[in-house]
Amino acid sequence: MGKLINLNGDADKNKTLQKILEQLDTLKDELAELLSASEDTDSAGMDALTEALDALEDAAELIDEVLD
């Protein structure tokens, strides 16, 4: 996370937000696959990962609203 994003200009902003949205979708898919394939019995760990997935979904929805 060492990269700063310059949000100057609407076209650049939308392009950057679209890129972030695509990356969030990739992360959501990978985390969902990990959760479904996991045989981890640590329910606290699974709960934390599920909350992380929910947070990624919320972030993607908010970015999608900004883009619309």
C-alpha positions as CSV (number, residue, x, y, z in Angstrom):
1,M,0.0,0.0,0.0
2,G,2.8,2.4,-0.7
3,K,1.1,4.0,-3.6
4,L,-0.8,7.3,-3.4
5,I,-3.7,7.9,-5.9
6,N,-4.0,11.4,-7.4
7,L,-7.7,12.1,-7.9
8,N,-7.4,15.3,-10.0
9,G,-9.8,15.6,-12.9
10,D,-13.0,13.7,-13.3
11,A,-11.8,11.4,-16.1
12,D,-8.7,10.4,-14.2
13,K,-10.8,10.0,-11.0
14,N,-13.3,7.7,-12.8
15,K,-10.6,5.7,-14.4
16,T,-8.8,5.2,-11.1
17,L,-12.0,4.3,-9.3
18,Q,-12.9,1.8,-12.0
19,K,-9.4,0.2,-11.6
20,I,-9.9,0.0,-7.8
21,L,-13.3,-1.5,-8.3
22,E,-11.9,-4.2,-10.5
23,Q,-9.2,-5.0,-8.0
24,L,-11.7,-5.1,-5.2
25,D,-13.8,-7.6,-7.3
26,T,-10.7,-9.8,-7.7
27,L,-10.0,-9.7,-4.0
28,K,-13.6,-10.5,-3.2
29,D,-13.6,-13.5,-5.5
30,E,-10.3,-14.8,-4.1
31,L,-11.4,-14.4,-0.5
32,A,-14.8,-16.0,-1.2
33,E,-12.9,-19.0,-2.8
34,L,-10.6,-19.2,0.2
35,L,-13.6,-19.2,2.6
36,S,-15.5,-21.9,0.7
37,A,-12.4,-24.1,0.3
38,S,-11.2,-23.7,3.9
39,E,-11.6,-26.5,6.3
40,D,-10.4,-24.3,9.2
41,T,-12.3,-25.0,12.4
42,D,-11.4,-21.7,13.9
43,S,-14.7,-20.0,13.8
44,A,-13.3,-16.7,15.1
45,G,-10.8,-16.7,12.2
46,M,-13.6,-17.6,9.7
47,D,-15.8,-14.9,11.2
48,A,-13.0,-12.3,10.8
49,L,-12.5,-13.3,7.1
50,T,-16.2,-13.2,6.5
51,E,-16.3,-9.7,7.9
52,A,-13.4,-8.7,5.7
53,L,-15.3,-10.0,2.7
54,D,-18.4,-8.0,3.7
55,A,-16.2,-4.9,4.0
56,L,-14.8,-5.4,0.5
57,E,-18.4,-5.8,-0.8
58,D,-19.5,-2.6,0.9
59,A,-16.5,-0.7,-0.4
60,A,-17.2,-2.0,-4.0
61,E,-20.8,-1.0,-3.7
62,L,-19.9,2.5,-2.6
63,I,-17.4,3.0,-5.4
64,D,-19.9,1.7,-7.9
65,E,-22.4,4.3,-6.6
66,V,-19.9,7.1,-7.1
67,L,-19.2,5.9,-10.7
68,D,-22.9,5.9,-11.6
